[in-house]
């Protein structure tokens, strides 16, 4: 296996890990929001987000009253400036 192939595989692994971490943060953020403000969960909507490691597909959670929006995602923004801030 040459270095280029190894870099591609490593970058893909990091991108997948970033996607999993962001998805977990979204779930925990909605859970915390609902504990404080009350309400009920109501599924997800898809969103693509460009990170330092490539594009990730997220399932953004919703609440039934549409009051919840993820704290670290800006409305309509498609790029995450620094994953480390999350």
Helices and strands as residue ranges (DSSP letters): H 3-37, E 41-51, E 54-63, G 83-85
